Amino acid sequence: MGSPAAALLLAIGLGFQMREAARALVLVTVLLSDDNRPAAVVNTFRDGRAELVPLAALRAPEGKALQVWTLWDRARGPVSVGLVDALPSLDLQLKGLPTAVPEQLFEVTLEPSGGSPTGRPTGPILMKGTASRAL
């Protein structure tokens, strides 16, 4: 009776560890403002999720929006991964995109309300940075 119980506990423990490993942080990007001050952090996880965490509150002016972009392939160009009026914390939409890699660019631009009309960044860059492997 002890062996089945031990096997069950081992299976539960391994399942928990596998789930936590999928959530493990793999890349960190520090986004810098135009005066080279840290403004936000993008955390990219093994399971493909990514989040942008601002270091200070940021709100778009009336009629504008904050748009988050990523660039991993210059031939394809930047891809929008988030659009908000204010930055508390934001889950980025990376589904359907290649797995994030070191040196991948992330940036936040100020765009018209509703986002860039061209599908590319058109407004000023408020912050940007490149991804690095998490320790």
N, C-alpha and C positions, 0 to 999 in steps of 0.2 A: 504494500500500500504506500510505502514511503517513496518508492521509485516513481510511480505515476505522478505523485504530488510534486516531487522534485523536478520532473520533466516539465510539468505544467508551469511551475514557477520560472524555470529556465526559459521556456518559450515566451512567457509574458515579458520577462526581462529583456530577452533578445529583441522582441518586437518593439519594446519601448526604446531601446538603444538605436534600432534601425530608424524609427520615426524621428528621434532626436538628431541622428546623423543626417537625415534628409533636410532637416531644418538648419543644419550647421552653417554658419557664416563662412563664405568662401572669398568674397571680394568686398573691399571697402573703398569708397570714393569720397574724398573730402572736396566739396565744392567751395571754391574761393570766389570772393567778390572781386570787383574790378580793382580794388585797392589791396588785393592779396590777403584778405582776412577770411578765415574759415567762416562759411555762412550756412552750410548744411552738410549732411553725410548721407550717402547712398549705401545701404547695406544690401548685398546680393547673397542669397542663400542657395545651398546645394539643390534644393527642390525647385529652383527656378524663380522663386519669389524675389522681389526687390522692394525696398521701401526707402523713401526720402524723408529724412528727419532734419528739419531746420534747426539751427542753433539759436535763432531768434525769430519771433513772429514776423511774417511777411504777408502783406495784403496788396493786391493789385488796385490801382486807382480806378475810379468809376469808369466803366466802359472798356476796361482792359481785363486780361486774364494772364495767369502765370502758366506757361507751358513748359513741360519737362521733355527733353530730347535725349536720345542716345545715338551714338555713332560708333559702329564697329567696323564698317566697310565704307571707305570713301567713295567707291564706285556706286554704291547704293544711296549714300547720303544719309542725313539725319532722319530719325524716325521718332515721332511723338509717342511718348509713353505715359503722359499724364497732363491733365488740364484742370486748373482750379482757380478760384478767385483769391484764396488765401492758403498759406502753407502752415497747417499745423503739422501733421505727419501724413504722408501720402503713400499708399500702396501703388507701385508702378505696374503698368500693364505690359509685361514682357512676353506674354503667351504668343506663340507663333514666331518668335524671334530666335535667332541662334543663341546658344548659351553664352552668357556674359563672359568676357575674357579680360585678363590684365591689359591695361592701357586703353580700354574702351572708354570713350568720352561720354560724360553726362553733363548736361547744361540746362539752365532755366532761363527762359527769355520772357520778355513782356510783350504780349501779343494782343490783338483786338479781342473783345469779348467773343467767345465762341471758338477762339483759336486762330492760328495762322491761316490766312485765306489761300495760301499757295501750297500748303502741306510741307513747307520748309520753314525754318526760323526766319522771321522778317523783322522782329523787334530787337531792341538792345539785349545783349546777354547780361543777365543779372549775376550769375554765378556759373562756374564750370570747374570740372576736374576730371582726372582719369583714374580708372580703377586700379587697385593694387591687391595682391593676395593678402587675405587676412592671416594673421599668425595663429 
